[in-house]
Every structure is written in structure tokens, then in C-alpha cells.
Amino acid sequence: MAEVKIKPLADRVVVRPLTDEEAGNVSAAGIILPESAKKDQPGEGIVVAVGEGKLTDDGKRLEISVKEGDRIVYSKYGYDEIKVDDKEYFIVSEGSILAIIK
């Protein structure tokens, strides 16, 4: 995995959204399914960087439950988009991560 020049803070993770091919949005004939077919579905991506964890009131860090390389499902509206070196990434709070895909 290529090194990402982003270090998320606290309980945030940096996610590379899946390509249409990776997400299964391309038909067997090679036709890319339109956004309307994916409407209201949560997003999927690969975790590329993880913050140190949320700091509690008593000064302890809570460990984040995902790690680099995990394929995750995240809330459709629970991220911020950024672009680094012409690549699109999402910064997602751990609370917006719905599942890890095994």
C-alpha cells in the first residue's frame, strides 16, 4: 500500500473509496452502473491511515477498532472529502464506520 501523506487526528481514519470495479458497480458486460442505482447505500472503502484514538477525560486513549488495509462500510453522509496528490480520500470518524468487511 502506498504511503499516504495524511495523518488523521483522534478517532478519525483516512479511507480510499473503492473504484466502481472494486465495489462491484460494473456489470459483466463492462457497463458502469449509474449513481442512481447506488442511491442511499452506505459507502465502501479501504482504510489507509488511522488516528491515535479518542482521548478520554481522564487522559487515556481509546483504541480504534479498524486498522490500515481493512475494507469498511461507512455512513453515506459521515465523511469529509479531501484530495491529495490528485487522489480522492475521505476522512471518516470512527462513529461513522458501520462495519468491517471480512
C-alpha beads as a LAMMPS data file, in Angstrom:
LAMMPS data file: protein, C-alpha beads

102 atoms
101 bonds

1 atom types
1 bond types

-500.0 500.0 xlo xhi
-500.0 500.0 ylo yhi
-500.0 500.0 zlo zhi

Masses

1 110.0

Atoms # bond

1 1 1 0.000 0.000 0.000
2 1 1 1.390 3.401 -0.966
3 1 1 2.223 5.809 1.824
4 1 1 -0.440 8.459 2.363
5 1 1 0.680 11.956 3.330
6 1 1 -2.218 12.401 5.756
7 1 1 -2.193 11.754 9.499
8 1 1 -5.741 11.738 10.897
9 1 1 -6.317 13.032 14.415
10 1 1 -8.081 11.392 17.346
11 1 1 -10.699 8.803 16.305
12 1 1 -10.634 9.579 12.592
13 1 1 -9.449 7.374 9.738
14 1 1 -8.472 8.138 6.146
15 1 1 -10.335 5.990 3.625
16 1 1 -9.702 5.430 -0.077
17 1 1 -13.130 4.949 -1.644
18 1 1 -13.482 1.797 -3.726
19 1 1 -13.373 2.109 -7.501
20 1 1 -16.505 1.086 -9.406
21 1 1 -14.816 -2.200 -10.313
22 1 1 -13.778 -2.939 -6.705
23 1 1 -17.260 -2.118 -5.422
24 1 1 -18.983 -4.347 -7.976
25 1 1 -20.671 -1.431 -9.755
26 1 1 -19.670 -2.709 -13.178
27 1 1 -21.864 -5.257 -14.956
28 1 1 -20.459 -8.421 -16.538
29 1 1 -20.623 -6.621 -19.898
30 1 1 -18.447 -3.781 -18.521
31 1 1 -21.250 -1.236 -18.104
32 1 1 -20.779 1.046 -15.099
33 1 1 -23.981 1.277 -13.073
34 1 1 -25.164 4.886 -12.547
35 1 1 -25.144 6.707 -9.215
36 1 1 -28.956 6.466 -9.087
37 1 1 -28.655 2.674 -8.822
38 1 1 -26.443 3.110 -5.735
39 1 1 -28.606 5.845 -4.173
40 1 1 -28.908 5.827 -0.375
41 1 1 -26.401 2.994 0.052
42 1 1 -23.539 3.385 2.515
43 1 1 -20.049 3.815 1.091
44 1 1 -17.244 1.267 0.998
45 1 1 -13.527 1.886 1.114
46 1 1 -10.091 0.793 2.252
47 1 1 -8.548 2.289 5.410
48 1 1 -5.194 3.886 4.521
49 1 1 -4.376 5.745 7.769
50 1 1 -5.650 5.627 11.347
51 1 1 -5.557 8.256 14.103
52 1 1 -4.233 7.573 17.595
53 1 1 -7.687 7.194 19.126
54 1 1 -10.005 9.421 21.089
55 1 1 -8.630 10.958 24.275
56 1 1 -10.898 10.417 27.284
57 1 1 -11.479 12.956 30.063
58 1 1 -9.024 11.089 32.304
59 1 1 -6.245 11.251 29.683
60 1 1 -6.423 7.701 28.321
61 1 1 -6.595 6.870 24.613
62 1 1 -9.383 4.651 23.330
63 1 1 -8.079 2.218 20.714
64 1 1 -9.624 2.437 17.231
65 1 1 -11.277 -0.787 16.086
66 1 1 -10.070 -0.633 12.450
67 1 1 -6.561 -0.841 11.030
68 1 1 -4.835 0.064 7.791
69 1 1 -5.883 -2.233 4.978
70 1 1 -9.357 -3.005 6.392
71 1 1 -12.251 -2.811 3.924
72 1 1 -15.036 -0.909 5.644
73 1 1 -18.598 0.298 5.178
74 1 1 -19.229 3.890 6.300
75 1 1 -22.238 6.162 6.572
76 1 1 -23.092 7.854 3.280
77 1 1 -23.094 11.302 4.889
78 1 1 -20.483 10.709 7.597
79 1 1 -17.255 11.838 5.929
80 1 1 -15.271 14.800 4.627
81 1 1 -13.755 14.644 1.142
82 1 1 -10.158 15.692 0.505
83 1 1 -7.765 15.434 -2.420
84 1 1 -4.036 14.762 -2.008
85 1 1 -1.711 14.323 -4.993
86 1 1 -4.782 14.147 -7.292
87 1 1 -6.208 11.185 -5.346
88 1 1 -9.544 11.346 -3.546
89 1 1 -9.765 10.314 0.118
90 1 1 -12.414 10.545 2.801
91 1 1 -11.794 11.392 6.448
92 1 1 -14.264 9.353 8.491
93 1 1 -14.917 9.479 12.227
94 1 1 -14.881 6.040 13.853
95 1 1 -18.520 6.611 14.827
96 1 1 -19.468 6.767 11.130
97 1 1 -17.900 3.387 10.357
98 1 1 -20.697 0.819 10.178
99 1 1 -18.794 -2.449 9.589
100 1 1 -15.571 -4.172 8.566
101 1 1 -15.930 -6.441 5.538
102 1 1 -14.065 -9.722 6.011

Bonds

1 1 1 2
2 1 2 3
3 1 3 4
4 1 4 5
5 1 5 6
6 1 6 7
7 1 7 8
8 1 8 9
9 1 9 10
10 1 10 11
11 1 11 12
12 1 12 13
13 1 13 14
14 1 14 15
15 1 15 16
16 1 16 17
17 1 17 18
18 1 18 19
19 1 19 20
20 1 20 21
21 1 21 22
22 1 22 23
23 1 23 24
24 1 24 25
25 1 25 26
26 1 26 27
27 1 27 28
28 1 28 29
29 1 29 30
30 1 30 31
31 1 31 32
32 1 32 33
33 1 33 34
34 1 34 35
35 1 35 36
36 1 36 37
37 1 37 38
38 1 38 39
39 1 39 40
40 1 40 41
41 1 41 42
42 1 42 43
43 1 43 44
44 1 44 45
45 1 45 46
46 1 46 47
47 1 47 48
48 1 48 49
49 1 49 50
50 1 50 51
51 1 51 52
52 1 52 53
53 1 53 54
54 1 54 55
55 1 55 56
56 1 56 57
57 1 57 58
58 1 58 59
59 1 59 60
60 1 60 61
61 1 61 62
62 1 62 63
63 1 63 64
64 1 64 65
65 1 65 66
66 1 66 67
67 1 67 68
68 1 68 69
69 1 69 70
70 1 70 71
71 1 71 72
72 1 72 73
73 1 73 74
74 1 74 75
75 1 75 76
76 1 76 77
77 1 77 78
78 1 78 79
79 1 79 80
80 1 80 81
81 1 81 82
82 1 82 83
83 1 83 84
84 1 84 85
85 1 85 86
86 1 86 87
87 1 87 88
88 1 88 89
89 1 89 90
90 1 90 91
91 1 91 92
92 1 92 93
93 1 93 94
94 1 94 95
95 1 95 96
96 1 96 97
97 1 97 98
98 1 98 99
99 1 99 100
100 1 100 101
101 1 101 102
